[in-house]
Amino acid sequence: MSRLIGWDIGGAHLKAALLSTDGELIDTLQVPCPLWRGLDKLESAINAVLVVFKTNPHDIKHAITMTGELVDLFTNRHEGVIKIAQFVEHLLGRQCQFYAANKGFIAINQVAENTNYIASTNWHASASLVAHYCHDALLMDIGSTTSDIIVIESGKVLSAALSDASRLQQDTLVYTGVIRTPVMVLAQKIVLSGVETNVMAEYFATTADIYRLTGELDESADMAETADGQGKSQLESARRLARMVGYDFEDKTIDVWVQLAFSCRAAQLMQLKKSVLKHLTPNVPLIGAGAGSFLVKALAEELKVTYVSINIILASKMSVTQNVQSLEVCFPAYAAAQLSLKANQV
């Protein structure tokens, strides 16, 4: 069997995991992929990964999951899945298999009739792999834009919904993340220097500004453009955040803007906590993944439940020694690759 790449094709990022023939992780990589601007952005991102992995795509097998079908480049998700699948197979060759949730992996000629199972089911791949190692758990993957909350019970993924619409209704998909989410959606009011203030409904700042100021955002995951197109220093992040409450950066000290960032953090944690409490059961660990795994850990501490990082599970079971942050961020791609090996289908 040849080596294998797992791909997670998102609307803003492309994530990839390279595995050896025996399933050992060789490398992981996340690159920017603003897919809404055109399929050529996906082509550039894929080529960037192949250069780093030093791989000829036609000499390797590919396991693919996606969420990028929802971008407004496409008329609807059905069209998006088909066009992405066709485009990827054109670039990578015929050794592509597409993750279709409960149906496992399917070939390109089966994609059109299974788009509902392929669209935005990268979370299902992640949870299915975790279920191999954890009998009961609550998996929480906080990414740049969204948060997935998935119940694992008796070694199985417990979810009555696959679609984004149903998952939004059930609070297993929460549209909040640690990089791209506009600050204005976290709360209508926020505390600044002990005083409650309204928050502007303007795209002045994102959650990446918050977590640069709190010092929790890993620089390697911080790939999205800023709201004003400027830099990502603490000063520039504070300047953007200050605008959200009607101030200029110069009006107060940096310490005040850092405290405002922590107030915004608390508001986002409250959003996530409300959703988690709908699914958390006693004596079940909270497993964290994604660029925002630090928030999962914070939630576990607040709720007084056991926290387990996904890299700890994989390190003990799979002898993974790669960069922890990179593996957590690229976990859906890694999961797709491992599941395909387990299924002996690629």
ZADO-1210 file (C-alpha; in nm, 4 decimals, padded with zeros to 6 digits):
<atoms>
<atom x="00.0000" y="00.0000" z="00.0000" code="MET" pos="1"/>
<atom x="00.1287" y="00.3484" z="-00.0870" code="SER" pos="2"/>
<atom x="00.1460" y="00.6369" z="00.1546" code="ARG" pos="3"/>
<atom x="-00.1730" y="00.8295" z="00.2164" code="LEU" pos="4"/>
<atom x="-00.2808" y="01.1913" z="00.2551" code="ILE" pos="5"/>
<atom x="-00.5928" y="01.2851" z="00.4472" code="GLY" pos="6"/>
<atom x="-00.7457" y="01.6132" z="00.3303" code="TRP" pos="7"/>
<atom x="-00.9941" y="01.8412" z="00.5093" code="ASP" pos="8"/>
<atom x="-01.1131" y="02.0975" z="00.2543" code="ILE" pos="9"/>
<atom x="-01.2623" y="02.3969" z="00.4327" code="GLY" pos="10"/>
<atom x="-01.3955" y="02.7277" z="00.3135" code="GLY" pos="11"/>
<atom x="-01.1062" y="02.9238" z="00.4647" code="ALA" pos="12"/>
<atom x="-00.8312" y="02.6665" z="00.5264" code="HIS" pos="13"/>
<atom x="-00.7012" y="02.3431" z="00.3792" code="LEU" pos="14"/>
<atom x="-00.5703" y="02.0866" z="00.6264" code="LYS" pos="15"/>
<atom x="-00.3680" y="01.7797" z="00.5368" code="ALA" pos="16"/>
<atom x="-00.2083" y="01.4831" z="00.7141" code="ALA" pos="17"/>
<atom x="00.0530" y="01.2569" z="00.5547" code="LEU" pos="18"/>
<atom x="00.0648" y="00.8967" z="00.6798" code="LEU" pos="19"/>
<atom x="00.3099" y="00.6156" z="00.6158" code="SER" pos="20"/>
<atom x="00.2052" y="00.2748" z="00.4865" code="THR" pos="21"/>
<atom x="00.1628" y="00.1480" z="00.8440" code="ASP" pos="22"/>
<atom x="-00.0398" y="00.4478" z="00.9593" code="GLY" pos="23"/>
<atom x="00.2334" y="00.6458" z="01.1316" code="GLU" pos="24"/>
<atom x="00.1931" y="01.0213" z="01.1050" code="LEU" pos="25"/>
<atom x="00.4690" y="01.1757" z="00.8949" code="ILE" pos="26"/>
<atom x="00.3544" y="01.5368" z="00.8741" code="ASP" pos="27"/>
<atom x="00.0577" y="01.7721" z="00.9053" code="THR" pos="28"/>
<atom x="-00.0025" y="02.1088" z="00.7451" code="LEU" pos="29"/>
<atom x="-00.2665" y="02.3808" z="00.7386" code="GLN" pos="30"/>
<atom x="-00.2615" y="02.6464" z="00.4657" code="VAL" pos="31"/>
<atom x="-00.4971" y="02.9359" z="00.3874" code="PRO" pos="32"/>
<atom x="-00.7645" y="02.8561" z="00.1282" code="CYS" pos="33"/>
<atom x="-01.0216" y="03.1352" z="00.0729" code="PRO" pos="34"/>
<atom x="-01.2375" y="02.9068" z="-00.1374" code="LEU" pos="35"/>
<atom x="-01.5167" y="03.1618" z="-00.1799" code="TRP" pos="36"/>
<atom x="-01.2794" y="03.3508" z="-00.4114" code="ARG" pos="37"/>
<atom x="-01.2537" y="03.0634" z="-00.6575" code="GLY" pos="38"/>
<atom x="-01.1434" y="02.7041" z="-00.7105" code="LEU" pos="39"/>
<atom x="-00.8019" y="02.8328" z="-00.8151" code="ASP" pos="40"/>
<atom x="-00.7441" y="02.9117" z="-00.4452" code="LYS" pos="41"/>
<atom x="-00.7994" y="02.5437" z="-00.3662" code="LEU" pos="42"/>
<atom x="-00.5568" y="02.4455" z="-00.6398" code="GLU" pos="43"/>
<atom x="-00.2897" y="02.6769" z="-00.4981" code="SER" pos="44"/>
<atom x="-00.3451" y="02.5418" z="-00.1472" code="ALA" pos="45"/>
<atom x="-00.3247" y="02.1780" z="-00.2589" code="ILE" pos="46"/>
<atom x="-00.0068" y="02.2469" z="-00.4539" code="ASN" pos="47"/>
<atom x="00.1460" y="02.4168" z="-00.1489" code="ALA" pos="48"/>
<atom x="00.0787" y="02.1056" z="00.0597" code="VAL" pos="49"/>
<atom x="00.2232" y="01.8724" z="-00.2031" code="LEU" pos="50"/>
<atom x="00.5418" y="02.0801" z="-00.2173" code="VAL" pos="51"/>
<atom x="00.5898" y="02.0594" z="00.1598" code="VAL" pos="52"/>
<atom x="00.5069" y="01.6876" z="00.1639" code="PHE" pos="53"/>
<atom x="00.7422" y="01.6358" z="-00.1351" code="LYS" pos="54"/>
<atom x="00.4811" y="01.4161" z="-00.2948" code="THR" pos="55"/>
<atom x="00.3608" y="01.3415" z="-00.6464" code="ASN" pos="56"/>
<atom x="-00.0187" y="01.3262" z="-00.6060" code="PRO" pos="57"/>
<atom x="-00.0515" y="01.0440" z="-00.8572" code="HIS" pos="58"/>
<atom x="00.1865" y="00.8236" z="-00.6570" code="ASP" pos="59"/>
<atom x="-00.0154" y="00.8415" z="-00.3371" code="ILE" pos="60"/>
<atom x="-00.3690" y="00.7717" z="-00.2168" code="LYS" pos="61"/>
<atom x="-00.6084" y="01.0344" z="-00.0854" code="HIS" pos="62"/>
<atom x="-00.8873" y="01.0355" z="00.1757" code="ALA" pos="63"/>
<atom x="-01.0971" y="01.3500" z="00.1537" code="ILE" pos="64"/>
<atom x="-01.3486" y="01.5201" z="00.3804" code="THR" pos="65"/>
<atom x="-01.4863" y="01.8689" z="00.3343" code="MET" pos="66"/>
<atom x="-01.6841" y="02.1669" z="00.4603" code="THR" pos="67"/>
<atom x="-01.5970" y="02.4018" z="00.1749" code="GLY" pos="68"/>
<atom x="-01.9111" y="02.3172" z="-00.0194" code="GLU" pos="69"/>
<atom x="-02.1045" y="02.5756" z="00.1824" code="LEU" pos="70"/>
<atom x="-01.9163" y="02.8815" z="00.0516" code="VAL" pos="71"/>
<atom x="-02.1152" y="03.1168" z="-00.1686" code="ASP" pos="72"/>
<atom x="-01.9028" y="03.0324" z="-00.4703" code="LEU" pos="73"/>
<atom x="-02.1593" y="02.7557" z="-00.5197" code="PHE" pos="74"/>
<atom x="-02.5359" y="02.7809" z="-00.5676" code="THR" pos="75"/>
<atom x="-02.5989" y="02.5130" z="-00.3043" code="ASN" pos="76"/>
<atom x="-02.4195" y="02.2425" z="-00.1074" code="ARG" pos="77"/>
<atom x="-02.5055" y="01.9683" z="-00.3565" code="HIS" pos="78"/>
<atom x="-02.3332" y="02.1603" z="-00.6336" code="GLU" pos="79"/>
<atom x="-02.0437" y="02.2473" z="-00.4033" code="GLY" pos="80"/>
<atom x="-01.9694" y="01.8870" z="-00.3083" code="VAL" pos="81"/>
<atom x="-01.9774" y="01.7724" z="-00.6701" code="ILE" pos="82"/>
<atom x="-01.7595" y="02.0548" z="-00.8006" code="LYS" pos="83"/>
<atom x="-01.5034" y="02.0203" z="-00.5228" code="ILE" pos="84"/>
<atom x="-01.4868" y="01.6425" z="-00.5662" code="ALA" pos="85"/>
<atom x="-01.4449" y="01.6685" z="-00.9427" code="GLN" pos="86"/>
<atom x="-01.1841" y="01.9419" z="-00.9104" code="PHE" pos="87"/>
<atom x="-00.9846" y="01.7526" z="-00.6489" code="VAL" pos="88"/>
<atom x="-00.9855" y="01.4315" z="-00.8485" code="GLU" pos="89"/>
<atom x="-00.8651" y="01.6244" z="-01.1539" code="HIS" pos="90"/>
<atom x="-00.5723" y="01.7571" z="-00.9478" code="LEU" pos="91"/>
<atom x="-00.4861" y="01.4496" z="-00.7428" code="LEU" pos="92"/>
<atom x="-00.5791" y="01.1623" z="-00.9718" code="GLY" pos="93"/>
<atom x="-00.8156" y="00.8702" z="-00.9522" code="ARG" pos="94"/>
<atom x="-00.6883" y="00.7359" z="-00.6183" code="GLN" pos="95"/>
<atom x="-00.9294" y="00.9642" z="-00.4292" code="CYS" pos="96"/>
<atom x="-01.1912" y="00.8441" z="-00.1835" code="GLN" pos="97"/>
<atom x="-01.4472" y="01.0752" z="-00.0237" code="PHE" pos="98"/>
<atom x="-01.5702" y="01.0441" z="00.3347" code="TYR" pos="99"/>
<atom x="-01.9482" y="00.9986" z="00.3463" code="ALA" pos="100"/>
<atom x="-02.0209" y="00.9682" z="00.7196" code="ALA" pos="101"/>
<atom x="-02.2022" y="00.6424" z="00.8013" code="ASN" pos="102"/>
<atom x="-02.1485" y="00.5160" z="00.4470" code="LYS" pos="103"/>
<atom x="-01.7717" y="00.5251" z="00.4863" code="GLY" pos="104"/>
<atom x="-01.5583" y="00.6098" z="00.1845" code="PHE" pos="105"/>
<atom x="-01.6925" y="00.6321" z="-00.1674" code="ILE" pos="106"/>
<atom x="-01.5458" y="00.6849" z="-00.5145" code="ALA" pos="107"/>
<atom x="-01.6001" y="00.9827" z="-00.7421" code="ILE" pos="108"/>
<atom x="-01.8748" y="00.8082" z="-00.9399" code="ASN" pos="109"/>
<atom x="-02.0831" y="00.7782" z="-00.6206" code="GLN" pos="110"/>
<atom x="-02.0443" y="01.1379" z="-00.5050" code="VAL" pos="111"/>
<atom x="-02.3461" y="01.2941" z="-00.6793" code="ALA" pos="112"/>
<atom x="-02.5925" y="01.0565" z="-00.5124" code="GLU" pos="113"/>
<atom x="-02.4331" y="01.0953" z="-00.1688" code="ASN" pos="114"/>
<atom x="-02.3721" y="01.4679" z="-00.1325" code="THR" pos="115"/>
<atom x="-02.5824" y="01.4867" z="00.1859" code="ASN" pos="116"/>
<atom x="-02.3440" y="01.2390" z="00.3500" code="TYR" pos="117"/>
<atom x="-02.0297" y="01.4160" z="00.2284" code="ILE" pos="118"/>
<atom x="-02.1246" y="01.7787" z="00.2962" code="ALA" pos="119"/>
<atom x="-01.9697" y="01.9114" z="00.6170" code="SER" pos="120"/>
<atom x="-01.9145" y="01.5748" z="00.7847" code="THR" pos="121"/>
<atom x="-01.5496" y="01.6217" z="00.8800" code="ASN" pos="122"/>
<atom x="-01.6678" y="01.6287" z="01.2434" code="TRP" pos="123"/>
<atom x="-01.8077" y="01.2777" z="01.1936" code="HIS" pos="124"/>
<atom x="-01.4671" y="01.1541" z="01.0786" code="ALA" pos="125"/>
<atom x="-01.3019" y="01.3040" z="01.3864" code="SER" pos="126"/>
<atom x="-01.5567" y="01.1551" z="01.6246" code="ALA" pos="127"/>
<atom x="-01.5478" y="00.8146" z="01.4549" code="SER" pos="128"/>
<atom x="-01.1735" y="00.7906" z="01.5093" code="LEU" pos="129"/>
<atom x="-01.2013" y="00.9025" z="01.8720" code="VAL" pos="130"/>
<atom x="-01.4699" y="00.6374" z="01.9233" code="ALA" pos="131"/>
<atom x="-01.2087" y="00.3706" z="01.8465" code="HIS" pos="132"/>
<atom x="-01.0243" y="00.4741" z="02.1636" code="TYR" pos="133"/>
<atom x="-01.2870" y="00.6257" z="02.3955" code="CYS" pos="134"/>
<atom x="-01.5953" y="00.4302" z="02.5004" code="HIS" pos="135"/>
<atom x="-01.7800" y="00.7361" z="02.6293" code="ASP" pos="136"/>
<atom x="-01.6768" y="01.0978" z="02.5746" code="ALA" pos="137"/>
<atom x="-01.7827" y="01.4411" z="02.4600" code="LEU" pos="138"/>
<atom x="-01.5588" y="01.5581" z="02.1763" code="LEU" pos="139"/>
<atom x="-01.5340" y="01.9318" z="02.1249" code="MET" pos="140"/>
<atom x="-01.3427" y="02.0703" z="01.8283" code="ASP" pos="141"/>
<atom x="-01.3164" y="02.4490" z="01.8353" code="ILE" pos="142"/>
<atom x="-01.1800" y="02.5769" z="01.5081" code="GLY" pos="143"/>
<atom x="-01.1236" y="02.9114" z="01.3435" code="SER" pos="144"/>
<atom x="-01.4915" y="02.9628" z="01.2627" code="THR" pos="145"/>
<atom x="-01.7082" y="02.6917" z="01.4190" code="THR" pos="146"/>
<atom x="-01.7277" y="02.4581" z="01.7153" code="SER" pos="147"/>
<atom x="-01.8399" y="02.0953" z="01.6930" code="ASP" pos="148"/>
<atom x="-01.9824" y="01.9140" z="01.9955" code="ILE" pos="149"/>
<atom x="-02.0128" y="01.5389" z="01.9431" code="ILE" pos="150"/>
<atom x="-02.1355" y="01.2745" z="02.1866" code="VAL" pos="151"/>
<atom x="-01.9566" y="00.9391" z="02.1827" code="ILE" pos="152"/>
<atom x="-02.1491" y="00.6683" z="02.3655" code="GLU" pos="153"/>
<atom x="-02.0585" y="00.3002" z="02.3949" code="SER" pos="154"/>
<atom x="-01.7871" y="00.3454" z="02.1352" code="GLY" pos="155"/>
<atom x="-02.0217" y="00.4951" z="01.8756" code="LYS" pos="156"/>
<atom x="-02.0852" y="00.8433" z="01.7399" code="VAL" pos="157"/>
<atom x="-02.4217" y="00.9473" z="01.8802" code="LEU" pos="158"/>
<atom x="-02.5812" y="01.2011" z="01.6478" code="SER" pos="159"/>
<atom x="-02.9311" y="01.2158" z="01.5060" code="ALA" pos="160"/>
<atom x="-02.8298" y="01.4877" z="01.2622" code="ALA" pos="161"/>
<atom x="-02.5793" y="01.5167" z="00.9788" code="LEU" pos="162"/>
<atom x="-02.6755" y="01.8436" z="00.8103" code="SER" pos="163"/>
<atom x="-02.5590" y="02.1848" z="00.9271" code="ASP" pos="164"/>
<atom x="-02.9213" y="02.2969" z="00.9616" code="ALA" pos="165"/>
<atom x="-03.0141" y="02.0106" z="01.1952" code="SER" pos="166"/>
<atom x="-02.6920" y="02.0368" z="01.3927" code="ARG" pos="167"/>
<atom x="-02.7439" y="02.4087" z="01.4461" code="LEU" pos="168"/>
<atom x="-03.0898" y="02.3308" z="01.5844" code="GLN" pos="169"/>
<atom x="-02.9486" y="02.0642" z="01.8162" code="GLN" pos="170"/>
<atom x="-02.6562" y="02.2744" z="01.9411" code="ASP" pos="171"/>
<atom x="-02.3980" y="02.0276" z="01.8148" code="THR" pos="172"/>
<atom x="-02.2748" y="02.2892" z="01.5668" code="LEU" pos="173"/>
<atom x="-02.2062" y="02.6298" z="01.7179" code="VAL" pos="174"/>
<atom x="-02.0996" y="02.8999" z="01.4771" code="TYR" pos="175"/>
<atom x="-01.8244" y="03.0496" z="01.6870" code="THR" pos="176"/>
<atom x="-01.4484" y="03.0040" z="01.6621" code="GLY" pos="177"/>
<atom x="-01.1218" y="03.1513" z="01.7846" code="VAL" pos="178"/>
<atom x="-00.9975" y="03.3268" z="01.4706" code="ILE" pos="179"/>
<atom x="-01.2548" y="03.4375" z="01.2112" code="ARG" pos="180"/>
<atom x="-01.5652" y="03.5032" z="01.4222" code="THR" pos="181"/>
<atom x="-01.6668" y="03.8726" z="01.4332" code="PRO" pos="182"/>
<atom x="-01.6505" y="04.0080" z="01.7879" code="VAL" pos="183"/>
<atom x="-01.9935" y="04.1683" z="01.7428" code="MET" pos="184"/>
<atom x="-02.1680" y="03.8280" z="01.7573" code="VAL" pos="185"/>
<atom x="-02.0274" y="03.7320" z="02.0990" code="LEU" pos="186"/>
<atom x="-02.2490" y="03.9649" z="02.3008" code="ALA" pos="187"/>
<atom x="-02.4603" y="04.2783" z="02.2639" code="GLN" pos="188"/>
<atom x="-02.3077" y="04.4187" z="02.5811" code="LYS" pos="189"/>
<atom x="-01.9621" y="04.3753" z="02.7308" code="ILE" pos="190"/>
<atom x="-01.7856" y="04.4978" z="03.0458" code="VAL" pos="191"/>
<atom x="-01.5132" y="04.7607" z="02.9990" code="LEU" pos="192"/>
<atom x="-01.3309" y="04.8874" z="03.3083" code="SER" pos="193"/>
<atom x="-01.6187" y="04.7739" z="03.5272" code="GLY" pos="194"/>
<atom x="-01.8835" y="04.9467" z="03.3161" code="VAL" pos="195"/>
<atom x="-02.1264" y="04.7650" z="03.0889" code="GLU" pos="196"/>
<atom x="-02.1265" y="04.8995" z="02.7350" code="THR" pos="197"/>
<atom x="-02.3032" y="04.8170" z="02.4112" code="ASN" pos="198"/>
<atom x="-02.0973" y="04.6517" z="02.1391" code="VAL" pos="199"/>
<atom x="-02.0973" y="04.7975" z="01.7892" code="MET" pos="200"/>
<atom x="-02.2563" y="04.5869" z="01.5153" code="ALA" pos="201"/>
<atom x="-01.9550" y="04.6466" z="01.2926" code="GLU" pos="202"/>
<atom x="-01.6923" y="04.4164" z="01.1463" code="TYR" pos="203"/>
<atom x="-01.4074" y="04.5945" z="01.3233" code="PHE" pos="204"/>
<atom x="-01.2483" y="04.2994" z="01.5048" code="ALA" pos="205"/>
<atom x="-01.2441" y="03.9199" z="01.5151" code="THR" pos="206"/>
<atom x="-01.1859" y="03.6625" z="01.7844" code="THR" pos="207"/>
<atom x="-00.8243" y="03.6285" z="01.6729" code="ALA" pos="208"/>
<atom x="-00.7724" y="03.9801" z="01.8112" code="ASP" pos="209"/>
<atom x="-00.9085" y="03.8612" z="02.1453" code="ILE" pos="210"/>
<atom x="-00.6813" y="03.5607" z="02.1731" code="TYR" pos="211"/>
<atom x="-00.3714" y="03.7425" z="02.0551" code="ARG" pos="212"/>
<atom x="-00.4291" y="03.9797" z="02.3451" code="LEU" pos="213"/>
<atom x="-00.4911" y="03.6978" z="02.5957" code="THR" pos="214"/>
<atom x="-00.1829" y="03.5183" z="02.4613" code="GLY" pos="215"/>
<atom x="-00.3673" y="03.1926" z="02.3909" code="GLU" pos="216"/>
<atom x="-00.3760" y="03.1808" z="02.0103" code="LEU" pos="217"/>
<atom x="-00.0961" y="02.9782" z="01.8548" code="ASP" pos="218"/>
<atom x="00.0734" y="03.1842" z="01.5855" code="GLU" pos="219"/>
<atom x="00.0892" y="02.8863" z="01.3492" code="SER" pos="220"/>
<atom x="-00.2926" y="02.8685" z="01.3414" code="ALA" pos="221"/>
<atom x="-00.3398" y="03.2433" z="01.2939" code="ASP" pos="222"/>
<atom x="-00.3764" y="03.2498" z="00.9140" code="MET" pos="223"/>
<atom x="-00.6892" y="03.4532" z="00.8432" code="ALA" pos="224"/>
<atom x="-00.6871" y="03.8146" z="00.7289" code="GLU" pos="225"/>
<atom x="-00.7583" y="04.0757" z="00.9941" code="THR" pos="226"/>
<atom x="-01.0769" y="04.2824" z="00.9820" code="ALA" pos="227"/>
<atom x="-00.8940" y="04.5964" z="00.8657" code="ASP" pos="228"/>
<atom x="-00.6276" y="04.4233" z="00.6582" code="GLY" pos="229"/>
<atom x="-00.3554" y="04.5411" z="00.8956" code="GLN" pos="230"/>
<atom x="-00.1064" y="04.3428" z="01.1035" code="GLY" pos="231"/>
<atom x="-00.1446" y="04.1017" z="01.3930" code="LYS" pos="232"/>
<atom x="00.0597" y="04.2627" z="01.6698" code="SER" pos="233"/>
<atom x="-00.0850" y="04.3200" z="02.0143" code="GLN" pos="234"/>
<atom x="-00.1123" y="04.6917" z="01.9435" code="LEU" pos="235"/>
<atom x="-00.2948" y="04.6393" z="01.6134" code="GLU" pos="236"/>
<atom x="-00.5240" y="04.3798" z="01.7695" code="SER" pos="237"/>
<atom x="-00.6034" y="04.6156" z="02.0569" code="ALA" pos="238"/>
<atom x="-00.6728" y="04.8997" z="01.8130" code="ARG" pos="239"/>
<atom x="-00.9337" y="04.6890" z="01.6341" code="ARG" pos="240"/>
<atom x="-01.0915" y="04.5716" z="01.9587" code="LEU" pos="241"/>
<atom x="-01.1122" y="04.9282" z="02.0930" code="ALA" pos="242"/>
<atom x="-01.3230" y="05.0290" z="01.7926" code="ARG" pos="243"/>
<atom x="-01.5856" y="04.7726" z="01.8941" code="MET" pos="244"/>
<atom x="-01.6724" y="04.9799" z="02.2019" code="VAL" pos="245"/>
<atom x="-01.6376" y="05.3260" z="02.0477" code="GLY" pos="246"/>
<atom x="-01.2815" y="05.4060" z="02.1517" code="TYR" pos="247"/>
<atom x="-00.9453" y="05.4592" z="01.9876" code="ASP" pos="248"/>
<atom x="-00.6495" y="05.2587" z="02.1111" code="PHE" pos="249"/>
<atom x="-00.4862" y="05.5754" z="02.2454" code="GLU" pos="250"/>
<atom x="-00.7811" y="05.6539" z="02.4734" code="ASP" pos="251"/>
<atom x="-00.6774" y="05.3940" z="02.7312" code="LYS" pos="252"/>
<atom x="-00.3766" y="05.1824" z="02.8272" code="THR" pos="253"/>
<atom x="-00.2959" y="04.8458" z="02.6703" code="ILE" pos="254"/>
<atom x="-00.3873" y="04.6815" z="03.0018" code="ASP" pos="255"/>
<atom x="-00.7457" y="04.8022" z="02.9596" code="VAL" pos="256"/>
<atom x="-00.7686" y="04.6502" z="02.6124" code="TRP" pos="257"/>
<atom x="-00.6269" y="04.3227" z="02.7381" code="VAL" pos="258"/>
<atom x="-00.8939" y="04.3164" z="03.0079" code="GLN" pos="259"/>
<atom x="-01.1556" y="04.3875" z="02.7407" code="LEU" pos="260"/>
<atom x="-01.0230" y="04.0875" z="02.5509" code="ALA" pos="261"/>
<atom x="-01.0752" y="03.8718" z="02.8591" code="PHE" pos="262"/>
<atom x="-01.4317" y="04.0057" z="02.8902" code="SER" pos="263"/>
<atom x="-01.4949" y="03.9011" z="02.5294" code="CYS" pos="264"/>
<atom x="-01.3395" y="03.5626" z="02.6048" code="ARG" pos="265"/>
<atom x="-01.5830" y="03.5175" z="02.8937" code="ALA" pos="266"/>
<atom x="-01.8748" y="03.5993" z="02.6624" code="ALA" pos="267"/>
<atom x="-01.7653" y="03.3387" z="02.4096" code="GLN" pos="268"/>
<atom x="-01.7114" y="03.0803" z="02.6824" code="LEU" pos="269"/>
<atom x="-02.0651" y="03.1440" z="02.8043" code="MET" pos="270"/>
<atom x="-02.2019" y="03.0769" z="02.4548" code="GLN" pos="271"/>
<atom x="-02.0113" y="02.7507" z="02.4348" code="LEU" pos="272"/>
<atom x="-02.0979" y="02.6473" z="02.7897" code="LYS" pos="273"/>
<atom x="-02.4718" y="02.6710" z="02.7194" code="LYS" pos="274"/>
<atom x="-02.4346" y="02.4330" z="02.4261" code="SER" pos="275"/>
<atom x="-02.2005" y="02.1908" z="02.6028" code="VAL" pos="276"/>
<atom x="-02.4331" y="02.1557" z="02.9010" code="LEU" pos="277"/>
<atom x="-02.7044" y="02.0206" z="02.6702" code="LYS" pos="278"/>
<atom x="-02.4857" y="01.7209" z="02.5848" code="HIS" pos="279"/>
<atom x="-02.2512" y="01.6634" z="02.8788" code="LEU" pos="280"/>
<atom x="-02.3334" y="01.3687" z="03.1044" code="THR" pos="281"/>
<atom x="-02.1807" y="01.2801" z="03.4439" code="PRO" pos="282"/>
<atom x="-01.8377" y="01.1178" z="03.4566" code="ASN" pos="283"/>
<atom x="-01.7745" y="01.1686" z="03.0850" code="VAL" pos="284"/>
<atom x="-01.4470" y="01.3377" z="02.9837" code="PRO" pos="285"/>
<atom x="-01.4368" y="01.6438" z="02.7607" code="LEU" pos="286"/>
<atom x="-01.1951" y="01.5854" z="02.4724" code="ILE" pos="287"/>
<atom x="-01.0477" y="01.8938" z="02.3087" code="GLY" pos="288"/>
<atom x="-00.9295" y="01.9476" z="01.9534" code="ALA" pos="289"/>
<atom x="-00.8833" y="02.2346" z="01.7103" code="GLY" pos="290"/>
<atom x="-00.7090" y="02.5710" z="01.7191" code="ALA" pos="291"/>
<atom x="-00.9304" y="02.6616" z="02.0155" code="GLY" pos="292"/>
<atom x="-00.8639" y="02.3544" z="02.2276" code="SER" pos="293"/>
<atom x="-00.7474" y="02.5921" z="02.5002" code="PHE" pos="294"/>
<atom x="-01.1109" y="02.6991" z="02.5390" code="LEU" pos="295"/>
<atom x="-01.2220" y="02.3368" z="02.5722" code="VAL" pos="296"/>
<atom x="-00.9739" y="02.3000" z="02.8567" code="LYS" pos="297"/>
<atom x="-01.1063" y="02.6189" z="03.0167" code="ALA" pos="298"/>
<atom x="-01.4629" y="02.4878" z="02.9910" code="LEU" pos="299"/>
<atom x="-01.3635" y="02.1580" z="03.1487" code="ALA" pos="300"/>
<atom x="-01.2032" y="02.3415" z="03.4396" code="GLU" pos="301"/>
<atom x="-01.5107" y="02.5604" z="03.4867" code="GLU" pos="302"/>
<atom x="-01.7469" y="02.2628" z="03.4698" code="LEU" pos="303"/>
<atom x="-01.5160" y="02.0505" z="03.6883" code="LYS" pos="304"/>
<atom x="-01.4967" y="01.7629" z="03.4399" code="VAL" pos="305"/>
<atom x="-01.1953" y="01.5699" z="03.3161" code="THR" pos="306"/>
<atom x="-01.0191" y="01.7267" z="03.0184" code="TYR" pos="307"/>
<atom x="-00.8255" y="01.5163" z="02.7688" code="VAL" pos="308"/>
<atom x="-00.6403" y="01.6644" z="02.4742" code="SER" pos="309"/>
<atom x="-00.6804" y="01.4737" z="02.1491" code="ILE" pos="310"/>
<atom x="-00.3039" y="01.4545" z="02.1129" code="ASN" pos="311"/>
<atom x="-00.2801" y="01.2651" z="02.4427" code="ILE" pos="312"/>
<atom x="-00.5213" y="01.0022" z="02.3130" code="ILE" pos="313"/>
<atom x="-00.3306" y="00.9656" z="01.9889" code="LEU" pos="314"/>
<atom x="00.0111" y="00.9728" z="02.1531" code="ALA" pos="315"/>
<atom x="-00.0780" y="00.6837" z="02.3804" code="SER" pos="316"/>
<atom x="-00.2566" y="00.4772" z="02.1165" code="LYS" pos="317"/>
<atom x="-00.0757" y="00.5641" z="01.7960" code="MET" pos="318"/>
<atom x="00.2775" y="00.6678" z="01.9005" code="SER" pos="319"/>
<atom x="00.2273" y="01.0097" z="01.7442" code="VAL" pos="320"/>
<atom x="00.5193" y="01.2440" z="01.8108" code="THR" pos="321"/>
<atom x="00.4343" y="01.5334" z="01.5792" code="GLN" pos="322"/>
<atom x="00.3738" y="01.8937" z="01.6808" code="ASN" pos="323"/>
<atom x="00.0801" y="01.8966" z="01.9207" code="VAL" pos="324"/>
<atom x="-00.0842" y="02.2157" z="01.7953" code="GLN" pos="325"/>
<atom x="-00.0556" y="02.1145" z="01.4307" code="SER" pos="326"/>
<atom x="-00.2115" y="01.7742" z="01.4936" code="LEU" pos="327"/>
<atom x="-00.4986" y="01.9231" z="01.6932" code="GLU" pos="328"/>
<atom x="-00.5716" y="02.1759" z="01.4173" code="VAL" pos="329"/>
<atom x="-00.5483" y="01.9165" z="01.1382" code="CYS" pos="330"/>
<atom x="-00.7294" y="01.6426" z="01.3270" code="PHE" pos="331"/>
<atom x="-01.0196" y="01.5909" z="01.0787" code="PRO" pos="332"/>
<atom x="-00.7678" y="01.5340" z="00.7977" code="ALA" pos="333"/>
<atom x="-00.5730" y="01.2907" z="01.0156" code="TYR" pos="334"/>
<atom x="-00.8953" y="01.1145" z="01.1146" code="ALA" pos="335"/>
<atom x="-01.0030" y="01.0734" z="00.7519" code="ALA" pos="336"/>
<atom x="-00.6676" y="00.9174" z="00.6676" code="ALA" pos="337"/>
<atom x="-00.6713" y="00.6786" z="00.9633" code="GLN" pos="338"/>
<atom x="-01.0305" y="00.5723" z="00.9016" code="LEU" pos="339"/>
<atom x="-00.9517" y="00.4966" z="00.5401" code="SER" pos="340"/>
<atom x="-00.6631" y="00.2749" z="00.6479" code="LEU" pos="341"/>
<atom x="-00.8840" y="00.0964" z="00.8974" code="LYS" pos="342"/>
<atom x="-01.1439" y="00.0385" z="00.6275" code="ALA" pos="343"/>
<atom x="-00.8769" y="-00.0856" z="00.3834" code="ASN" pos="344"/>
<atom x="-01.0387" y="00.1246" z="00.1181" code="GLN" pos="345"/>
<atom x="-00.7568" y="00.3462" z="00.0009" code="VAL" pos="346"/>
</atoms>
